Amino acid sequence: MLVDKSLGEFLDATASNNPVPGGGSIAASSGATAAALVEMVANLTIGKKNYEDVMDEMTDISKKAHDLREQLLKYVDIDSEAFNKVMNAYRLPKDTEEQKVVRKMTIQNAMKYAASVPLEVAKKSFSIIQLSEKVVEKGNKNAVTDGAVSAMMARTAVLSAIYNVRINLSSIKDNAYVEKIDNEVNKIQSNTIDLEKQILDKVKL
């Protein structure tokens, strides 16, 4: 499991000539990092003087960020597994017409799955940037830059994941599916870029 490696070991694995872990796993880990920072700012706010009125909200944010962090950590490995599914599909035999049909269908199904994984990473990372906005606005002002970094990391996770969605869409022949997913990621991308700007504009140093 990639998530069981130390940070150094994970980066060594990423830097190797093995195609996994790659950009998809890095997107998921970026999202998990963003969630951890949101959680930290919320926890640094809970119980602090002058923040009593937001304690319940920060407690809820901390829990949501924790859950998202745990989910995205799983996607570090899920993304690599999705890539391996695609590679295994391409290795299927194609000596007979029947084998060719099975291979083609298996590849297409694997590609759809490989697109769905980073799509989930993008959605979850967008949920994180929404939480980033709240901790920047209402959280401990001594940790406002940590909230800002969480927003930037979440933005990176969203956009990185979307790139991985799109490269998989380029190999999918189901036009209706491609159009549906493309419209979805375009909306997530636009909303993420706009929200990050709004958040960073609120950080006055």
C-alpha positions in Angstrom: 0.0 0.0 0.0 1.4 3.4 -1.0 -0.2 5.2 2.0 1.8 2.9 4.3 5.1 4.2 3.0 7.0 7.0 4.6 6.9 10.3 2.8 10.4 9.8 1.5 9.6 6.3 0.3 6.4 7.5 -1.4 8.4 10.3 -3.2 11.1 7.8 -4.2 8.4 5.5 -5.7 6.9 8.5 -7.6 10.3 9.5 -8.9 11.1 6.0 -10.2 10.6 4.8 -13.8 7.4 3.0 -12.7 4.3 4.8 -14.1 2.6 4.4 -10.7 2.2 6.2 -8.4 1.7 9.1 -10.8 -0.2 12.3 -11.1 -3.5 10.8 -10.0 -2.0 9.6 -6.7 -0.3 12.9 -6.2 -3.6 14.7 -6.8 -5.2 12.5 -4.1 -2.4 13.1 -1.7 -2.6 16.9 -2.3 -6.2 16.8 -1.5 -5.5 14.8 1.7 -2.9 17.4 2.7 -5.3 20.2 2.1 -7.9 18.5 4.3 -5.3 18.0 7.1 -4.6 21.8 7.0 -8.3 22.6 7.3 -8.6 20.2 10.2 -5.6 21.8 11.9 -7.0 25.3 11.6 -10.4 24.2 12.9 -8.7 22.4 15.8 -6.6 25.5 16.6 -9.9 27.5 16.8 -11.9 25.1 19.0 -11.7 26.1 22.6 -9.8 29.4 22.0 -10.9 32.7 23.5 -12.9 35.0 21.2 -13.9 32.0 19.0 -16.7 30.6 21.3 -19.4 31.5 18.8 -17.9 29.3 16.1 -16.9 26.3 18.2 -19.7 24.1 17.0 -19.1 25.0 13.4 -15.3 24.4 13.7 -16.0 21.1 15.4 -18.2 20.1 12.4 -15.5 21.3 9.9 -12.8 19.4 11.7 -14.8 16.2 11.5 -15.7 16.7 7.8 -12.1 17.5 6.9 -10.9 14.4 8.8 -13.4 12.2 6.9 -12.3 13.7 3.6 -8.6 13.2 4.5 -9.2 9.5 5.2 -11.1 9.1 2.0 -8.5 10.8 -0.2 -5.7 8.8 1.3 -7.5 5.7 0.0 -7.6 7.2 -3.4 -3.8 7.4 -3.5 -3.8 3.6 -3.9 -7.1 3.4 -5.8 -5.7 5.6 -8.5 -2.7 3.3 -9.0 -5.0 0.3 -9.0 -7.1 1.9 -11.7 -4.1 2.4 -13.9 -3.1 -1.2 -13.5 -6.6 -2.3 -14.6 -6.1 -0.4 -17.8 -2.7 -1.9 -18.4 -4.1 -5.4 -17.7 -6.9 -4.8 -20.2 -4.5 -3.9 -22.9 -2.5 -7.1 -22.2 -5.6 -9.3 -23.0 -5.2 -11.6 -26.1 -6.4 -10.4 -29.4 -5.8 -13.4 -31.6 -9.4 -14.1 -32.5 -12.4 -11.9 -33.3 -14.1 -12.9 -30.1 -10.9 -12.0 -28.1 -10.7 -8.6 -29.8 -14.3 -7.8 -28.9 -13.8 -8.8 -25.3 -10.5 -6.9 -25.1 -12.0 -3.7 -26.6 -15.0 -3.8 -24.2 -12.7 -4.5 -21.2 -10.4 -1.6 -22.2 -13.4 0.8 -22.5 -14.7 -0.3 -19.1 -11.3 0.1 -17.5 -10.9 3.6 -19.0 -14.3 4.6 -17.6 -13.2 3.4 -14.2 -9.9 5.2 -14.6 -11.8 8.4 -15.4 -14.2 8.0 -12.5 -11.5 7.7 -9.9 -9.9 11.2 -10.4 -13.4 12.6 -10.8 -14.1 11.5 -7.3 -10.8 13.0 -6.1 -11.8 16.3 -7.8 -15.2 16.3 -6.2 -13.8 15.6 -2.7 -11.1 18.2 -3.1 -13.6 20.8 -4.1 -15.5 20.0 -0.9 -12.2 20.7 1.0 -11.7 24.1 -0.6 -15.3 25.0 0.5 -14.2 24.1 4.0 -11.0 26.2 3.5 -13.1 29.2 2.9 -14.8 28.8 6.2 -11.7 28.4 8.3 -10.1 31.4 6.5 -13.2 33.5 7.3 -14.0 32.3 10.8 -11.0 30.3 12.1 -8.1 31.3 14.3 -6.5 34.3 12.7 -3.1 33.2 13.8 -3.5 30.2 11.4 -5.1 32.1 8.5 -2.2 31.4 6.1 -2.5 27.7 6.8 -6.1 28.0 5.7 -5.0 29.8 2.6 -2.4 27.0 1.9 -5.2 24.5 2.3 -7.2 26.3 -0.4 -4.2 26.3 -2.8 -3.5 22.7 -2.2 -7.1 21.8 -2.7 -7.1 23.8 -5.9 -4.1 21.9 -7.1 -5.7 18.6 -6.2 -8.9 19.5 -8.1 -7.1 20.7 -11.3 -4.6 17.8 -11.2 -7.4 15.3 -10.9 -9.3 16.9 -13.7 -6.3 16.5 -16.0 -6.3 12.8 -15.2 -10.0 12.6 -16.0 -9.5 14.3 -19.3 -6.6 12.1 -20.5 -8.8 9.0 -19.8 -11.8 10.5 -21.6 -9.7 10.9 -24.7 -9.6 7.1 -25.1 -13.3 6.5 -24.4 -15.6 5.9 -27.4 -18.9 6.5 -25.6 -19.6 10.1 -26.7 -22.5 10.6 -24.4 -20.5 9.5 -21.4 -17.5 11.7 -22.4 -19.8 14.8 -22.9 -21.5 14.2 -19.5 -18.2 13.9 -17.6 -16.5 16.7 -19.5 -19.4 19.1 -18.6 -19.1 18.0 -15.0 -15.3 18.6 -14.7 -15.6 22.0 -16.6 -18.0 23.2 -13.9 -15.9 21.9 -11.0 -12.8 23.5 -12.5 -14.5 26.9 -13.0 -16.0 26.9 -9.5 -12.6 25.9 -8.0 -10.7 28.6 -9.7 -13.3 31.3 -8.7 -13.5 30.1 -5.1 -9.7 30.0 -4.6 -9.5 33.6 -5.7 -12.2 34.6 -3.4 -10.5 32.9 -0.5 -7.1 34.4 -1.1 -8.6 37.8 -1.5 -9.8 37.5 2.1 -6.3 36.9 3.4 -4.9 40.2 4.5 -1.3 40.1 5.8 
